[in-house]
Amino acid sequence: MDREHAVFLLKCHAFVHEDLEHPKMQRGFLGMLRPFNGELVEENFHELMQIIEVLADDLGQPALDREIIACFWSICQLATAWAVYPEGMLRRNGLLTADQEETIEEWIDMISYAVMVLLEGEGQLDEALWGYREYLKRA
């Protein structure tokens, strides 16, 4: 995956790409949550982690692309608001199982941690992806 494709996919996962009918918009990370059809699509999580790896150099630069940061922030903030907070629409309406609640919270934690570490500066990719690599070992 190159940078251009990573940014395209990131926009789809954040539901900010202009092609609202694109399948990745409909079933991407935020798209899978609203409307929720009962399934967390693990492929979306793995794809976001791959996007983070591709954009790691961008995230370590002194001047940042606001659009990239806004996408990651939206993904983490909205997914948390909808699926993690007890009064979020998915939990409030009993749409998530206990396992799904735990899974989405873990995914959001890994995404936000990786982005946070990379924003701290260059050369932190191993640390940023450590939790994700441990997750893959458990799978």
Phi, psi and omega in degrees: 000130177264174185301315182300315179292323178298316180294319177303309181296320178301316178299321178294315180297328179273357181059044178236003177288149184288339179274086184295341181269356180298135182305326180290332175291316184291324186236016177289193187301307177283326180299327180289341182268340184216104359281147182275128180255016177095358184233132168269124183270101185299330178304325178298316178298312181298321179295320177297321178293324176293320177299317178302317179297317180294322183267009183305316180297319178300317184289341180267000183277153178296323177257124186252152174279109183302325181296319178296312180298317180299322179296310179298318181297315179298315180302309183292315183293311183290319178297321177295313182298322184277324192242342184256313180299136180305328180266005176294155188302325182284317180286318181301324182267007177065033183272344180254142171282167177300320178296320179294321177300314179295318182296310183295324177295319178295318179298313180298319178300316181293320179296309184294323178296314181300315180295317179302312182297317181293327177293337179290339177150170184292157172080020184250017187299318180299316178294317182300322185260005182304309181299321178295317179295324175294321177300316180297326178295326180285335186289000000 
